Amino acid sequence: MVDTHAVRATRPRHPAPSALLELLKPITWFAPMWAFMCGVVSSGVPISENWVTLLLGVLLAGPLVCGTSQAVNDWFDRHVDAINEPNRPIPSGRVPGRWGLGLGIAWTVFSLGVAMLLGVWVAVAAAVGLLLAWAYSAPPFRLKQNGWLGCLTVGACYEGLPWFTGAAAMSGQLPSTPILILAGLYSLGAFGIMALNDFKAVEGDRQLGLKSLPVLLGVRGAALLACAVMTVPQLVVVGLLFSWSAPVHAAVVAALVAVQATLMVRLLEDPRRYAAWYNATGTTLYVLGMLASAFALSAG
């Protein structure tokens, strides 16, 4: 018989810094930090004029707001992770007690404090992002349980809001209409990227009653939708850049979309097998197009 008292005694009362860092999932910080930098570039404000704002903004987009979302998600998924991923920091006991929830709350407050240092529009964007982070994982909303709402939420938080934040932080004002349009289009396109992340756990989602897009539409149907939603906004961006007298940047984005289309052909052959591969290849081209679009606005 297992001595449960002995097992509990071997668990730490306080988490190690490495366990807390793992809970914040640094690997996920890249996407919002990249989008933030796209916002910085699109603002047209020289980086050399405000290094402090730049550094605080990158910290806000990645380790703080995105890190908060990861801690909150792991806390509210701890019972599921105990079955599917028992080595995660919370179910393994490396982050014991209510430390996971406490970190999510503390990081939320810290994030808002840093955002306020960067201006009212940055504070508004951070507040929206943090509200969506909690609504995505926490009851009663649990937006992640619905594939449509979950993908839209994550796409906005990973692309649109950080882009908006970067532009607002550098300019000190509400970003221009072209910036808002591009941020919105790339958020919509990211919906497709997020849908691909659900392909790795179709059976588990069905068993748990999660309505991910592969569960709702079938694997091939979800893959077709993801490809369409990634492609169409980028084609709209190409048209807008031409209309905004940025033909070179438009051509660059168009070329990147063309390469993505060839990769999508392989993805559709076996979506479950190639989803991770596409996220490592096609998504890279997607974010390079974001940066090219940002440079188009800065040049204008």
SVG drawing of the C-alpha trace seen along z (x, -y; Angstrom):
<svg xmlns="http://www.w3.org/2000/svg" viewBox="-20 -60 39 62">
<polyline fill="none" stroke="black" stroke-width="0.4" points="0.0,0.0 1.3,-3.5 1.9,-5.7 0.1,-8.9 1.5,-10.9 5.0,-10.0 4.3,-10.9 3.0,-14.3 6.0,-14.8 8.4,-14.3 6.7,-17.1 8.1,-20.6 6.2,-23.2 7.5,-25.9 8.2,-25.6 11.7,-25.9 12.3,-28.9 12.8,-26.4 9.3,-24.9 7.7,-28.4 9.6,-29.3 8.4,-26.0 4.8,-26.9 5.1,-30.3 6.2,-28.3 8.9,-30.6 8.6,-28.8 5.1,-30.4 6.4,-33.9 8.0,-34.3 4.7,-34.8 3.4,-37.8 6.9,-39.3 7.3,-39.1 3.8,-40.7 4.8,-43.4 7.9,-44.1 5.8,-44.3 3.7,-46.9 6.8,-48.8 8.1,-48.7 4.7,-49.7 4.5,-52.8 7.4,-54.3 9.0,-55.6 12.7,-55.0 13.6,-52.4 16.7,-54.4 14.4,-57.1 12.9,-54.9 14.8,-51.8 13.1,-51.7 9.6,-51.6 10.8,-48.9 12.2,-46.7 9.2,-47.1 6.9,-46.3 8.7,-43.1 8.6,-42.1 4.9,-42.8 4.0,-40.9 6.0,-37.8 6.9,-36.9 4.1,-38.9 0.8,-38.7 1.6,-35.5 3.2,-34.0 0.1,-34.8 -2.1,-33.1 0.1,-29.9 0.0,-29.8 -3.8,-30.4 -4.3,-27.7 -2.3,-25.1 -4.0,-25.9 -7.5,-25.3 -6.3,-22.3 -4.6,-20.7 -7.1,-17.8 -6.9,-17.0 -3.1,-17.3 -3.0,-14.8 -4.3,-12.2 -2.7,-13.3 0.5,-15.1 1.2,-14.1 4.8,-15.5 3.5,-19.1 4.6,-21.4 1.2,-21.4 0.0,-17.8 3.6,-16.6 3.6,-18.6 6.7,-20.6 4.4,-23.7 2.5,-22.6 -0.7,-23.8 -2.3,-27.0 1.0,-28.4 -0.2,-28.1 -3.3,-30.2 -1.3,-32.6 1.3,-33.1 -1.5,-33.7 -3.1,-36.4 0.3,-38.0 1.4,-38.1 -1.9,-39.6 -1.4,-42.5 2.3,-42.9 1.3,-43.0 -1.2,-45.7 1.3,-47.7 3.9,-47.6 1.2,-48.3 0.2,-51.5 3.8,-52.7 3.5,-52.6 0.4,-54.7 -3.4,-54.4 -3.8,-52.5 -1.2,-50.0 -3.0,-49.6 -6.3,-49.0 -4.8,-46.4 -3.2,-44.6 -6.4,-44.6 -8.3,-43.1 -5.6,-40.5 -5.6,-39.5 -9.4,-39.3 -9.3,-37.0 -6.6,-34.9 -8.7,-34.2 -11.9,-33.8 -10.1,-31.3 -9.2,-28.9 -11.4,-29.7 -15.0,-28.8 -17.7,-29.8 -16.5,-30.9 -13.8,-28.3 -13.6,-29.6 -11.1,-26.9 -13.9,-24.3 -15.3,-25.8 -13.0,-25.5 -14.4,-28.7 -14.2,-31.0 -10.9,-29.4 -9.0,-29.9 -10.3,-33.4 -9.3,-34.3 -5.8,-32.9 -5.3,-34.4 -6.2,-37.9 -4.0,-37.6 -1.0,-36.2 -1.1,-38.6 -3.5,-41.5 -3.3,-42.8 0.5,-42.6 0.8,-44.4 -1.6,-47.1 0.4,-47.3 3.7,-47.8 2.4,-50.6 0.6,-52.3 3.6,-52.0 6.0,-53.7 3.6,-56.4 1.9,-57.1 -1.5,-57.3 -4.2,-55.2 -2.6,-53.4 -3.6,-54.5 -6.4,-52.8 -4.0,-50.9 -2.2,-49.4 -5.5,-48.4 -6.6,-46.8 -3.4,-44.7 -3.4,-43.7 -7.0,-42.5 -6.3,-40.6 -3.3,-38.8 -5.3,-38.0 -7.9,-36.4 -5.3,-34.4 -3.8,-33.2 -7.2,-31.5 -6.1,-28.9 -2.7,-28.4 -4.4,-27.8 -6.7,-25.3 -3.8,-23.2 -2.6,-22.9 -5.7,-20.9 -4.9,-18.1 -2.6,-16.4 -5.3,-15.6 -8.5,-14.7 -9.3,-11.5 -8.7,-13.1 -10.8,-16.1 -13.7,-13.8 -13.5,-11.9 -13.4,-15.0 -16.2,-16.7 -14.0,-19.5 -15.5,-21.0 -12.2,-21.6 -12.5,-22.2 -11.2,-18.8 -13.8,-17.3 -16.6,-19.5 -15.6,-19.4 -13.5,-16.3 -9.8,-16.4 -9.9,-17.1 -12.7,-19.7 -10.8,-21.5 -7.6,-21.4 -9.3,-22.9 -10.8,-25.6 -7.5,-26.4 -5.8,-26.7 -8.5,-29.0 -8.5,-31.2 -4.7,-31.6 -4.7,-32.4 -7.6,-34.8 -6.5,-37.5 -3.0,-37.5 -4.4,-37.9 -6.4,-40.9 -3.2,-42.3 -1.5,-42.0 -4.3,-43.9 -4.2,-46.6 -0.5,-47.0 -0.8,-47.5 -3.5,-50.1 -1.3,-51.8 1.5,-52.3 3.7,-49.6 4.1,-47.2 7.4,-45.8 6.2,-44.8 3.0,-43.5 5.0,-41.3 7.1,-39.9 3.9,-39.0 2.4,-37.5 5.5,-35.3 5.4,-34.1 1.7,-33.2 2.5,-31.3 5.1,-29.2 2.7,-28.6 0.2,-27.3 2.6,-24.7 3.2,-23.6 -0.5,-23.4 -0.9,-20.8 1.3,-18.5 -0.5,-19.4 -3.8,-18.3 -2.4,-14.9 -2.3,-13.9 -3.3,-16.8 -2.6,-15.0 0.8,-13.9 1.9,-17.2 0.2,-19.8 3.3,-20.2 5.5,-20.3 3.4,-23.0 3.4,-25.1 7.2,-25.0 7.4,-25.9 4.3,-27.6 3.8,-29.6 7.4,-31.0 6.5,-32.3 3.3,-33.8 5.1,-35.8 7.7,-37.0 4.8,-38.4 3.7,-40.2 7.0,-41.9 7.1,-42.8 3.7,-44.4 4.8,-46.3 7.8,-47.7 5.4,-48.8 3.5,-50.9 6.6,-52.4 7.9,-53.3 4.6,-55.0"/>
</svg>
